[in-house]
Amino acid sequence: MADKQPWWGPVRVPFLLLTPACMALGVAVCWWLARSSGATLAWPDALLAVLGGLAAHVSVNALNEYMDFKSGLDMQTQRTPFSGGSGVLPARPELASGALAMGLVALGWTALTGLYFLWRDLVVLPALMPVGLAGLLLVVAYTPWVTRHPWLCLMAPGLGFGPLMMLGTAAVLQGRWGAEMVVMALLPFGLVNNLLLLNQYPDVDADRRVGRVTLPMWLGKSRCWPVLLAQYGLAYVALVCTVIWMGVPQGALLGLLTLPVALNVVRGAARHADDTPALLPYMGMNVVVNLLTPVLTALGLLWSA
């Protein structure tokens, strides 16, 4: 079985779907803002921004896999389809240096993408530089430092896929952050925080052994469901607010179709916090909410605009 593990396994390819889903929302908002002002969207720039975001996701996945292998965490986790690492490096330790290299190369690509946009037009500097530097710092600091602080560990994933990705997209496509984008970024912020939060449930014991301090460990898994509910609430309320008070087309409310599924995830987390096999279907539903909500919102926005 070990030799069947692919060399690209530490990248965790299925997990990368989250980046284009979140970036689709950012690009759609930028397209709507450009259209509203009589301008056109630079689609090649949008594609390059998506590739830069994808490279950042590849980097954090590969570096996290490498560091978890080196710390011994990968050998202790209760692996599920949604948590516990890919299992590639424990099966093929010789790939560890390759995982590190992939992470660093992808991080370099992300940095070069930002530098290209700055070189091409320094006007984007005030909007792009803060989110770019914060994003690079988040990738590097996530496993060795952020995971030791439960509330930072909770918010870091959503910060990366929400405000940092979406405001970075606005910076390169619009040259500024619009209020609509700032509020809309709270949608993936809340959703992705919940994605990682629920995925941490099966790993509590293993994380404790290597010095991590996650919220399910700190509060107790059975006490985390109100946090899930609050963050889902933040995500969907932000979406509604952009439509009611900021003029975003009503079609964006198509994203609300996933709300019943999100509420079912909270119910499952409250009932099965300590029963991983029973929790697995709800972890899958959580993934569906994260992928479908921004895509549905983007499609509804494009359709109604």
Short mmCIF file of the C-alpha atoms (twelve columns), coordinates in Angstrom:
data_MODEL
# 
_entry.id   MODEL 
# 
loop_
_atom_site.group_PDB 
_atom_site.id 
_atom_site.type_symbol 
_atom_site.label_atom_id 
_atom_site.label_alt_id 
_atom_site.label_comp_id 
_atom_site.label_asym_id 
_atom_site.label_seq_id 
_atom_site.Cartn_x 
_atom_site.Cartn_y 
_atom_site.Cartn_z 
_atom_site.pdbx_PDB_model_num 
ATOM 1   C CA . MET A 1   0.000   0.000  0.000   1 
ATOM 2   C CA . ALA A 2   2.835   2.394  0.828   1 
ATOM 3   C CA . ASP A 3   4.168   2.507  -2.717  1 
ATOM 4   C CA . LYS A 4   0.696   3.399  -3.982  1 
ATOM 5   C CA . GLN A 5   0.686   6.686  -2.092  1 
ATOM 6   C CA . PRO A 6   1.246   9.447  -4.712  1 
ATOM 7   C CA . TRP A 7   4.059   11.952 -4.305  1 
ATOM 8   C CA . TRP A 8   1.557   14.809 -4.541  1 
ATOM 9   C CA . GLY A 9   -0.541  13.385 -1.701  1 
ATOM 10  C CA . PRO A 10  0.599   15.953 0.927   1 
ATOM 11  C CA . VAL A 11  -1.034  18.682 -1.169  1 
ATOM 12  C CA . ARG A 12  -4.430  17.034 -0.395  1 
ATOM 13  C CA . VAL A 13  -5.911  17.737 -3.820  1 
ATOM 14  C CA . PRO A 14  -9.617  17.239 -2.924  1 
ATOM 15  C CA . PHE A 15  -9.293  19.912 -0.229  1 
ATOM 16  C CA . LEU A 16  -8.112  22.426 -2.848  1 
ATOM 17  C CA . LEU A 17  -11.678 22.759 -4.174  1 
ATOM 18  C CA . LEU A 18  -12.280 25.224 -1.355  1 
ATOM 19  C CA . THR A 19  -10.039 27.848 -2.964  1 
ATOM 20  C CA . PRO A 20  -11.854 28.219 -6.321  1 
ATOM 21  C CA . ALA A 21  -15.179 28.096 -4.460  1 
ATOM 22  C CA . CYS A 22  -14.228 31.046 -2.247  1 
ATOM 23  C CA . MET A 23  -12.393 32.893 -5.014  1 
ATOM 24  C CA . ALA A 24  -15.443 32.539 -7.285  1 
ATOM 25  C CA . LEU A 25  -17.366 34.657 -4.802  1 
ATOM 26  C CA . GLY A 26  -14.663 37.318 -4.687  1 
ATOM 27  C CA . VAL A 27  -14.399 37.494 -8.472  1 
ATOM 28  C CA . ALA A 28  -18.193 37.643 -8.835  1 
ATOM 29  C CA . VAL A 29  -18.436 40.587 -6.445  1 
ATOM 30  C CA . CYS A 30  -15.639 42.364 -8.327  1 
ATOM 31  C CA . TRP A 31  -17.401 41.682 -11.630 1 
ATOM 32  C CA . TRP A 32  -20.638 43.135 -10.279 1 
ATOM 33  C CA . LEU A 33  -18.859 46.233 -8.915  1 
ATOM 34  C CA . ALA A 34  -17.050 46.761 -12.245 1 
ATOM 35  C CA . ARG A 35  -20.265 46.341 -14.203 1 
ATOM 36  C CA . SER A 36  -22.119 48.737 -11.910 1 
ATOM 37  C CA . SER A 37  -19.550 51.439 -12.612 1 
ATOM 38  C CA . GLY A 38  -19.525 50.831 -16.364 1 
ATOM 39  C CA . ALA A 39  -16.125 49.157 -16.333 1 
ATOM 40  C CA . THR A 40  -15.061 45.662 -17.376 1 
ATOM 41  C CA . LEU A 41  -13.348 43.000 -15.344 1 
ATOM 42  C CA . ALA A 42  -9.799  41.980 -16.267 1 
ATOM 43  C CA . TRP A 43  -10.397 38.237 -16.507 1 
ATOM 44  C CA . PRO A 44  -6.701  37.299 -17.001 1 
ATOM 45  C CA . ASP A 45  -5.943  39.118 -13.743 1 
ATOM 46  C CA . ALA A 46  -8.801  37.261 -12.069 1 
ATOM 47  C CA . LEU A 47  -7.359  33.946 -13.230 1 
ATOM 48  C CA . LEU A 48  -3.899  34.878 -11.978 1 
ATOM 49  C CA . ALA A 49  -5.364  35.895 -8.610  1 
ATOM 50  C CA . VAL A 50  -7.121  32.520 -8.339  1 
ATOM 51  C CA . LEU A 51  -3.876  30.702 -9.142  1 
ATOM 52  C CA . GLY A 52  -2.093  32.739 -6.475  1 
ATOM 53  C CA . GLY A 53  -4.758  31.812 -3.928  1 
ATOM 54  C CA . LEU A 54  -4.538  28.171 -4.978  1 
ATOM 55  C CA . ALA A 55  -0.768  28.231 -4.529  1 
ATOM 56  C CA . ALA A 56  -1.235  29.594 -0.999  1 
ATOM 57  C CA . HIS A 57  -3.603  26.713 -0.218  1 
ATOM 58  C CA . VAL A 58  -1.146  24.171 -1.656  1 
ATOM 59  C CA . SER A 59  1.582   25.704 0.492   1 
ATOM 60  C CA . VAL A 60  -0.295  25.557 3.776   1 
ATOM 61  C CA . ASN A 61  -1.428  21.975 3.106   1 
ATOM 62  C CA . ALA A 62  2.044   20.696 2.198   1 
ATOM 63  C CA . LEU A 63  3.822   22.530 5.011   1 
ATOM 64  C CA . ASN A 64  1.221   21.394 7.544   1 
ATOM 65  C CA . GLU A 65  1.625   17.773 6.399   1 
ATOM 66  C CA . TYR A 66  5.415   18.062 6.647   1 
ATOM 67  C CA . MET A 67  5.376   19.577 10.133  1 
ATOM 68  C CA . ASP A 68  2.754   17.128 11.424  1 
ATOM 69  C CA . PHE A 69  4.890   14.257 10.154  1 
ATOM 70  C CA . LYS A 70  8.013   15.642 11.818  1 
ATOM 71  C CA . SER A 71  6.178   16.209 15.129  1 
ATOM 72  C CA . GLY A 72  4.796   12.673 15.117  1 
ATOM 73  C CA . LEU A 73  1.181   13.853 14.995  1 
ATOM 74  C CA . ASP A 74  0.461   11.972 11.760  1 
ATOM 75  C CA . MET A 75  1.247   8.676  13.469  1 
ATOM 76  C CA . GLN A 76  -1.240  9.321  16.289  1 
ATOM 77  C CA . THR A 77  -4.347  10.732 14.608  1 
ATOM 78  C CA . GLN A 78  -7.622  8.898  14.080  1 
ATOM 79  C CA . ARG A 79  -7.697  9.434  10.323  1 
ATOM 80  C CA . THR A 80  -11.041 10.235 8.631   1 
ATOM 81  C CA . PRO A 81  -11.850 11.474 5.101   1 
ATOM 82  C CA . PHE A 82  -11.940 14.998 6.554   1 
ATOM 83  C CA . SER A 83  -9.271  15.044 9.254   1 
ATOM 84  C CA . GLY A 84  -6.099  13.417 10.504  1 
ATOM 85  C CA . GLY A 85  -3.832  14.192 7.553   1 
ATOM 86  C CA . SER A 86  -3.446  12.408 4.234   1 
ATOM 87  C CA . GLY A 87  -1.396  9.528  5.641   1 
ATOM 88  C CA . VAL A 88  1.065   9.788  2.745   1 
ATOM 89  C CA . LEU A 89  4.188   10.714 4.703   1 
ATOM 90  C CA . PRO A 90  3.817   8.026  7.404   1 
ATOM 91  C CA . ALA A 91  3.453   5.488  4.584   1 
ATOM 92  C CA . ARG A 92  6.279   6.971  2.491   1 
ATOM 93  C CA . PRO A 93  8.697   8.918  4.730   1 
ATOM 94  C CA . GLU A 94  11.028  9.499  1.800   1 
ATOM 95  C CA . LEU A 95  8.503   11.997 0.425   1 
ATOM 96  C CA . ALA A 96  8.884   14.348 3.410   1 
ATOM 97  C CA . SER A 97  11.554  16.529 1.775   1 
ATOM 98  C CA . GLY A 98  9.413   16.719 -1.359  1 
ATOM 99  C CA . ALA A 99  6.432   17.901 0.685   1 
ATOM 100 C CA . LEU A 100 8.567   20.619 2.226   1 
ATOM 101 C CA . ALA A 101 9.812   21.655 -1.208  1 
ATOM 102 C CA . MET A 102 6.280   21.757 -2.630  1 
ATOM 103 C CA . GLY A 103 5.156   23.933 0.249   1 
ATOM 104 C CA . LEU A 104 8.005   26.394 -0.158  1 
ATOM 105 C CA . VAL A 105 7.730   26.579 -3.959  1 
ATOM 106 C CA . ALA A 106 3.982   27.203 -3.729  1 
ATOM 107 C CA . LEU A 107 4.578   29.880 -1.108  1 
ATOM 108 C CA . GLY A 108 7.111   31.494 -3.433  1 
ATOM 109 C CA . TRP A 109 4.599   31.438 -6.300  1 
ATOM 110 C CA . THR A 110 2.058   33.204 -4.091  1 
ATOM 111 C CA . ALA A 111 4.572   35.879 -3.159  1 
ATOM 112 C CA . LEU A 112 5.634   36.363 -6.782  1 
ATOM 113 C CA . THR A 113 2.013   36.754 -7.842  1 
ATOM 114 C CA . GLY A 114 1.565   39.596 -5.389  1 
ATOM 115 C CA . LEU A 115 4.844   41.192 -6.404  1 
ATOM 116 C CA . TYR A 116 3.808   41.039 -10.068 1 
ATOM 117 C CA . PHE A 117 0.624   42.993 -9.368  1 
ATOM 118 C CA . LEU A 118 2.609   45.539 -7.339  1 
ATOM 119 C CA . TRP A 119 5.260   45.883 -10.073 1 
ATOM 120 C CA . ARG A 120 2.617   46.366 -12.710 1 
ATOM 121 C CA . ASP A 121 0.669   49.034 -10.838 1 
ATOM 122 C CA . LEU A 122 1.802   50.524 -7.516  1 
ATOM 123 C CA . VAL A 123 -1.663  52.038 -7.072  1 
ATOM 124 C CA . VAL A 124 -2.766  48.703 -5.580  1 
ATOM 125 C CA . LEU A 125 -0.045  48.865 -2.884  1 
ATOM 126 C CA . PRO A 126 -2.175  50.226 0.011   1 
ATOM 127 C CA . ALA A 127 -4.891  47.615 -0.566  1 
ATOM 128 C CA . LEU A 128 -2.742  44.612 -1.515  1 
ATOM 129 C CA . MET A 129 0.331   44.848 0.705   1 
ATOM 130 C CA . PRO A 130 -1.404  44.396 4.104   1 
ATOM 131 C CA . VAL A 131 -3.410  41.340 3.059   1 
ATOM 132 C CA . GLY A 132 -0.478  39.865 1.134   1 
ATOM 133 C CA . LEU A 133 1.924   40.086 4.065   1 
ATOM 134 C CA . ALA A 134 -0.726  38.833 6.493   1 
ATOM 135 C CA . GLY A 135 -1.447  35.877 4.207   1 
ATOM 136 C CA . LEU A 136 2.207   34.859 3.911   1 
ATOM 137 C CA . LEU A 137 2.639   35.163 7.680   1 
ATOM 138 C CA . LEU A 138 -0.447  33.043 8.272   1 
ATOM 139 C CA . VAL A 139 0.830   30.244 6.011   1 
ATOM 140 C CA . VAL A 140 4.216   30.131 7.741   1 
ATOM 141 C CA . ALA A 141 2.951   30.523 11.314  1 
ATOM 142 C CA . TYR A 142 -0.152  28.317 11.206  1 
ATOM 143 C CA . THR A 143 1.237   24.926 12.286  1 
ATOM 144 C CA . PRO A 144 4.105   25.944 14.605  1 
ATOM 145 C CA . TRP A 145 2.392   28.856 16.376  1 
ATOM 146 C CA . VAL A 146 -1.275  29.499 15.568  1 
ATOM 147 C CA . THR A 147 -2.319  25.954 16.521  1 
ATOM 148 C CA . ARG A 148 -1.083  26.622 20.071  1 
ATOM 149 C CA . HIS A 149 -3.702  29.349 20.624  1 
ATOM 150 C CA . PRO A 150 -7.305  28.077 20.500  1 
ATOM 151 C CA . TRP A 151 -9.106  31.237 19.407  1 
ATOM 152 C CA . LEU A 152 -6.453  32.099 16.823  1 
ATOM 153 C CA . CYS A 153 -6.606  28.508 15.602  1 
ATOM 154 C CA . LEU A 154 -10.371 28.876 15.268  1 
ATOM 155 C CA . MET A 155 -10.243 32.079 13.229  1 
ATOM 156 C CA . ALA A 156 -7.110  31.578 11.124  1 
ATOM 157 C CA . PRO A 157 -8.674  29.353 8.429   1 
ATOM 158 C CA . GLY A 158 -11.612 31.688 7.872   1 
ATOM 159 C CA . LEU A 159 -9.305  34.683 7.871   1 
ATOM 160 C CA . GLY A 160 -7.238  33.124 5.103   1 
ATOM 161 C CA . PHE A 161 -10.128 32.031 2.874   1 
ATOM 162 C CA . GLY A 162 -12.372 34.976 3.710   1 
ATOM 163 C CA . PRO A 163 -10.952 38.474 4.259   1 
ATOM 164 C CA . LEU A 164 -7.420  37.789 2.999   1 
ATOM 165 C CA . MET A 165 -8.380  36.012 -0.236  1 
ATOM 166 C CA . MET A 166 -11.375 38.197 -1.017  1 
ATOM 167 C CA . LEU A 167 -9.796  41.526 -0.119  1 
ATOM 168 C CA . GLY A 168 -6.672  40.515 -2.013  1 
ATOM 169 C CA . THR A 169 -8.846  39.778 -5.029  1 
ATOM 170 C CA . ALA A 170 -10.533 43.162 -4.683  1 
ATOM 171 C CA . ALA A 171 -7.137  44.850 -4.433  1 
ATOM 172 C CA . VAL A 172 -5.824  43.434 -7.716  1 
ATOM 173 C CA . LEU A 173 -9.104  43.673 -9.662  1 
ATOM 174 C CA . GLN A 174 -10.527 46.906 -8.228  1 
ATOM 175 C CA . GLY A 175 -7.494  48.632 -6.701  1 
ATOM 176 C CA . ARG A 176 -9.351  49.037 -3.410  1 
ATOM 177 C CA . TRP A 177 -11.572 47.326 -0.870  1 
ATOM 178 C CA . GLY A 178 -15.250 48.092 -1.247  1 
ATOM 179 C CA . ALA A 179 -17.564 47.910 1.752   1 
ATOM 180 C CA . GLU A 180 -19.538 45.240 -0.082  1 
ATOM 181 C CA . MET A 181 -16.460 43.029 -0.331  1 
ATOM 182 C CA . VAL A 182 -15.495 43.585 3.304   1 
ATOM 183 C CA . VAL A 183 -18.895 42.421 4.534   1 
ATOM 184 C CA . MET A 184 -19.236 39.621 1.989   1 
ATOM 185 C CA . ALA A 185 -15.850 38.280 3.122   1 
ATOM 186 C CA . LEU A 186 -17.512 37.371 6.429   1 
ATOM 187 C CA . LEU A 187 -19.423 34.643 4.559   1 
ATOM 188 C CA . PRO A 188 -16.396 32.388 3.861   1 
ATOM 189 C CA . PHE A 189 -14.835 33.563 7.127   1 
ATOM 190 C CA . GLY A 190 -17.594 31.995 9.205   1 
ATOM 191 C CA . LEU A 191 -18.008 28.931 7.008   1 
ATOM 192 C CA . VAL A 192 -14.339 27.959 6.768   1 
ATOM 193 C CA . ASN A 193 -13.792 28.495 10.494  1 
ATOM 194 C CA . ASN A 194 -16.545 25.950 11.061  1 
ATOM 195 C CA . LEU A 195 -15.037 23.576 8.509   1 
ATOM 196 C CA . LEU A 196 -11.770 23.320 10.400  1 
ATOM 197 C CA . LEU A 197 -13.438 23.468 13.817  1 
ATOM 198 C CA . LEU A 198 -15.572 20.384 13.222  1 
ATOM 199 C CA . ASN A 199 -12.668 18.571 11.563  1 
ATOM 200 C CA . GLN A 200 -10.662 19.040 14.765  1 
ATOM 201 C CA . TYR A 201 -13.065 16.923 16.839  1 
ATOM 202 C CA . PRO A 202 -11.525 13.509 16.043  1 
ATOM 203 C CA . ASP A 203 -7.981  14.858 16.533  1 
ATOM 204 C CA . VAL A 204 -8.307  16.222 20.079  1 
ATOM 205 C CA . ASP A 205 -6.295  13.511 21.821  1 
ATOM 206 C CA . ALA A 206 -3.563  13.410 19.186  1 
ATOM 207 C CA . ASP A 207 -3.319  17.218 19.049  1 
ATOM 208 C CA . ARG A 208 -2.917  17.353 22.830  1 
ATOM 209 C CA . ARG A 209 0.063   14.996 22.714  1 
ATOM 210 C CA . VAL A 210 2.037   17.281 20.382  1 
ATOM 211 C CA . GLY A 211 1.215   20.541 22.145  1 
ATOM 212 C CA . ARG A 212 -1.615  21.866 20.042  1 
ATOM 213 C CA . VAL A 213 -4.444  23.690 21.829  1 
ATOM 214 C CA . THR A 214 -7.575  23.705 19.683  1 
ATOM 215 C CA . LEU A 215 -10.993 24.976 20.682  1 
ATOM 216 C CA . PRO A 216 -12.585 21.506 20.981  1 
ATOM 217 C CA . MET A 217 -9.751  20.609 23.344  1 
ATOM 218 C CA . TRP A 218 -9.996  23.836 25.329  1 
ATOM 219 C CA . LEU A 219 -13.793 24.093 25.620  1 
ATOM 220 C CA . GLY A 220 -14.638 20.431 25.218  1 
ATOM 221 C CA . LYS A 221 -16.194 19.033 22.053  1 
ATOM 222 C CA . SER A 222 -19.713 18.957 23.488  1 
ATOM 223 C CA . ARG A 223 -19.531 22.699 24.219  1 
ATOM 224 C CA . CYS A 224 -18.453 23.832 20.750  1 
ATOM 225 C CA . TRP A 225 -21.809 23.634 18.985  1 
ATOM 226 C CA . PRO A 226 -22.792 27.223 20.005  1 
ATOM 227 C CA . VAL A 227 -19.587 28.425 18.313  1 
ATOM 228 C CA . LEU A 228 -20.581 26.550 15.160  1 
ATOM 229 C CA . LEU A 229 -24.045 28.110 15.312  1 
ATOM 230 C CA . ALA A 230 -22.670 31.624 15.886  1 
ATOM 231 C CA . GLN A 231 -20.256 31.396 12.968  1 
ATOM 232 C CA . TYR A 232 -22.859 30.043 10.607  1 
ATOM 233 C CA . GLY A 233 -25.073 32.893 11.768  1 
ATOM 234 C CA . LEU A 234 -22.342 35.436 11.039  1 
ATOM 235 C CA . ALA A 235 -21.856 34.017 7.538   1 
ATOM 236 C CA . TYR A 236 -25.504 34.036 6.492   1 
ATOM 237 C CA . VAL A 237 -26.339 37.351 8.190   1 
ATOM 238 C CA . ALA A 238 -23.409 38.981 6.360   1 
ATOM 239 C CA . LEU A 239 -24.837 37.728 3.066   1 
ATOM 240 C CA . VAL A 240 -28.286 39.103 3.848   1 
ATOM 241 C CA . CYS A 241 -26.831 42.446 4.962   1 
ATOM 242 C CA . THR A 242 -24.998 42.964 1.665   1 
ATOM 243 C CA . VAL A 243 -28.288 42.547 -0.180  1 
ATOM 244 C CA . ILE A 244 -30.489 44.639 2.141   1 
ATOM 245 C CA . TRP A 245 -28.143 47.538 2.850   1 
ATOM 246 C CA . MET A 246 -25.387 47.483 0.222   1 
ATOM 247 C CA . GLY A 247 -27.244 46.976 -3.035  1 
ATOM 248 C CA . VAL A 248 -25.869 43.551 -3.877  1 
ATOM 249 C CA . PRO A 249 -28.360 41.882 -6.261  1 
ATOM 250 C CA . GLN A 250 -30.998 39.735 -4.602  1 
ATOM 251 C CA . GLY A 251 -29.908 36.703 -6.592  1 
ATOM 252 C CA . ALA A 252 -26.953 36.423 -4.204  1 
ATOM 253 C CA . LEU A 253 -29.450 35.118 -1.652  1 
ATOM 254 C CA . LEU A 254 -29.299 31.834 -3.552  1 
ATOM 255 C CA . GLY A 255 -26.533 31.069 -1.078  1 
ATOM 256 C CA . LEU A 256 -29.155 30.756 1.647   1 
ATOM 257 C CA . LEU A 257 -30.219 27.420 0.159   1 
ATOM 258 C CA . THR A 258 -27.544 25.722 2.228   1 
ATOM 259 C CA . LEU A 259 -28.810 27.132 5.533   1 
ATOM 260 C CA . PRO A 260 -30.898 24.034 6.449   1 
ATOM 261 C CA . VAL A 261 -27.856 21.833 5.861   1 
ATOM 262 C CA . ALA A 262 -25.749 24.106 8.074   1 
ATOM 263 C CA . LEU A 263 -28.304 23.887 10.878  1 
ATOM 264 C CA . ASN A 264 -28.282 20.112 10.541  1 
ATOM 265 C CA . VAL A 265 -24.492 20.161 10.957  1 
ATOM 266 C CA . VAL A 266 -24.894 22.051 14.248  1 
ATOM 267 C CA . ARG A 267 -27.492 19.517 15.396  1 
ATOM 268 C CA . GLY A 268 -25.180 16.637 14.542  1 
ATOM 269 C CA . ALA A 269 -22.231 18.261 16.315  1 
ATOM 270 C CA . ALA A 270 -24.332 18.758 19.452  1 
ATOM 271 C CA . ARG A 271 -25.576 15.163 19.461  1 
ATOM 272 C CA . HIS A 272 -22.491 13.245 18.344  1 
ATOM 273 C CA . ALA A 273 -19.528 15.307 19.529  1 
ATOM 274 C CA . ASP A 274 -17.806 12.307 21.103  1 
ATOM 275 C CA . ASP A 275 -18.860 9.695  18.530  1 
ATOM 276 C CA . THR A 276 -16.666 10.087 15.458  1 
ATOM 277 C CA . PRO A 277 -18.389 7.467  13.253  1 
ATOM 278 C CA . ALA A 278 -21.774 9.106  13.899  1 
ATOM 279 C CA . LEU A 279 -20.252 12.546 13.311  1 
ATOM 280 C CA . LEU A 280 -18.764 11.711 9.898   1 
ATOM 281 C CA . PRO A 281 -21.947 12.398 7.852   1 
ATOM 282 C CA . TYR A 282 -22.194 15.843 9.425   1 
ATOM 283 C CA . MET A 283 -18.534 16.548 8.669   1 
ATOM 284 C CA . GLY A 284 -19.375 15.739 5.053   1 
ATOM 285 C CA . MET A 285 -22.369 18.092 5.161   1 
ATOM 286 C CA . ASN A 286 -20.067 20.791 6.526   1 
ATOM 287 C CA . VAL A 287 -17.848 20.382 3.468   1 
ATOM 288 C CA . VAL A 288 -20.886 20.665 1.186   1 
ATOM 289 C CA . VAL A 289 -21.952 23.901 2.912   1 
ATOM 290 C CA . ASN A 290 -18.466 25.373 2.486   1 
ATOM 291 C CA . LEU A 291 -18.235 24.517 -1.202  1 
ATOM 292 C CA . LEU A 292 -21.789 25.230 -2.314  1 
ATOM 293 C CA . THR A 293 -22.611 28.412 -0.389  1 
ATOM 294 C CA . PRO A 294 -20.026 30.743 -1.988  1 
ATOM 295 C CA . VAL A 295 -20.575 29.170 -5.418  1 
ATOM 296 C CA . LEU A 296 -24.370 29.532 -5.201  1 
ATOM 297 C CA . THR A 297 -23.965 33.106 -3.987  1 
ATOM 298 C CA . ALA A 298 -21.638 33.901 -6.897  1 
ATOM 299 C CA . LEU A 299 -23.927 32.266 -9.458  1 
ATOM 300 C CA . GLY A 300 -26.975 34.064 -8.082  1 
ATOM 301 C CA . LEU A 301 -25.137 37.377 -8.178  1 
ATOM 302 C CA . LEU A 302 -24.008 36.882 -11.772 1 
ATOM 303 C CA . TRP A 303 -27.431 35.718 -12.896 1 
ATOM 304 C CA . SER A 304 -29.381 38.582 -11.343 1 
ATOM 305 C CA . ALA A 305 -26.853 41.228 -12.365 1 
# 
